[in-house]
Amino acid sequence: MPKSSVLDKYDTALALCDRDEFNKGAAPYQPVALLIKLRNALTHFVPEWQPGGGWPHEDAELAKLSKSLRGMFPENSLTEDFQPYFPYRCLGYGSSKWAVTSSVAFVAEFRARLGLGFRLTYILPKVEML
């Protein structure tokens, strides 16, 4: 039996409770799916020695991820334009804030679909202040 993804498990829980599943092509599902891809890329990232004279192009998967992430949040302002987008320019305050707000929005929607309300309302003002 193939292993279910985290997001598939959320949809399974909704289906078991006879609730509408998430629209996989829209928010809040899509940003969280992208966040999981970013997490996986970071977790399984293998640093390589970079010889002088410039940066090599990113591999195909990282280039695809980088293209998906561009425009989702501000780039790290402490980096230079010549540095690869992943991991240098995409990691920083902007991506951290995006990760938190995307996760909170996903959990809030999941709880709403179950009719549970959102008990973490005390977090929302703090997240918006980030």
C-alpha positions in Angstrom: 0.0 0.0 0.0 1.5 3.4 -1.0 2.3 5.8 1.8 -0.2 8.7 1.9 1.1 12.3 1.9 0.3 14.6 4.8 -2.2 16.5 2.8 -3.9 13.3 1.6 -4.4 12.4 5.3 -6.2 15.7 5.8 -8.5 15.0 2.9 -9.1 11.5 4.2 -10.1 12.9 7.5 -12.5 15.3 5.8 -13.9 12.5 3.6 -14.5 10.2 6.7 -16.4 13.0 8.3 -18.5 13.5 5.2 -17.1 17.0 4.6 -15.8 18.7 1.4 -12.2 18.0 0.6 -9.7 20.7 -0.2 -9.5 22.1 -3.7 -6.0 21.1 -4.7 -5.5 24.0 -7.1 -6.4 26.8 -4.7 -5.5 28.3 -1.4 -5.1 27.3 1.4 -4.1 23.8 0.0 -1.7 25.0 -2.7 0.6 27.2 -0.5 0.9 24.4 2.0 1.7 21.8 -0.7 4.4 24.2 -1.9 5.6 24.7 1.7 6.0 20.9 2.1 8.1 20.7 -1.2 10.3 23.5 0.2 10.6 21.6 3.5 11.6 18.4 1.7 14.1 20.3 -0.5 15.7 21.7 2.7 15.7 18.5 4.6 17.3 16.5 1.8 19.5 19.3 0.5 23.1 18.1 -0.2 25.6 21.1 -0.2 28.2 20.9 -2.9 31.6 22.6 -3.2 31.2 25.6 -5.5 34.4 26.5 -7.5 35.3 30.1 -8.0 34.0 32.0 -11.1 30.3 31.8 -10.5 27.4 29.5 -9.5 26.3 26.6 -11.5 22.7 26.3 -12.5 20.3 24.7 -10.2 19.2 21.1 -10.9 15.9 20.6 -12.7 13.8 19.9 -9.5 15.3 22.9 -7.6 14.8 25.1 -10.6 11.1 24.0 -10.8 10.7 24.6 -7.0 12.4 28.0 -7.3 10.1 29.1 -10.1 7.0 28.1 -8.0 8.2 30.0 -5.0 9.2 33.2 -6.7 6.7 35.9 -6.0 5.1 34.1 -3.0 7.2 36.2 -0.5 10.0 38.8 -0.5 13.5 37.5 -1.2 16.2 37.6 1.5 17.5 41.1 1.3 20.9 40.0 2.7 21.8 38.1 -0.5 23.2 39.1 -3.9 21.4 38.7 -7.3 24.1 36.4 -8.6 23.4 33.8 -5.8 21.0 30.9 -6.7 17.5 31.5 -5.6 17.5 28.2 -3.6 18.5 28.1 -0.9 20.1 31.6 -0.6 17.6 34.1 -1.8 14.4 32.2 -0.9 15.3 31.7 2.8 14.7 34.6 5.2 12.1 36.6 6.9 9.7 36.6 3.9 9.7 32.8 3.5 9.4 32.3 7.3 6.4 34.6 7.5 4.8 33.0 4.5 5.3 29.5 6.0 3.6 30.5 9.2 0.7 32.3 7.7 0.1 29.6 5.1 0.1 26.9 7.8 -2.2 28.8 10.1 -4.7 29.4 7.2 -4.6 25.8 6.3 -5.4 24.6 9.8 -8.1 27.2 10.2 -9.8 26.1 7.0 -9.5 22.4 8.0 -11.1 23.0 11.4 -13.8 25.2 9.8 -14.7 22.4 7.4 -15.0 20.0 10.3 -17.2 22.5 12.1 -14.8 22.9 15.0 -14.1 26.6 14.7 -10.6 27.9 15.2 -9.3 27.8 18.7 -6.0 29.4 17.9 -7.5 32.9 17.4 -5.0 34.2 19.8 -2.3 33.3 17.3 -3.8 35.3 14.4 -2.9 38.8 15.7 0.6 37.6 16.4 1.0 36.1 13.0 -0.3 39.3 11.3 2.3 41.3 13.3 5.2 39.3 11.9 
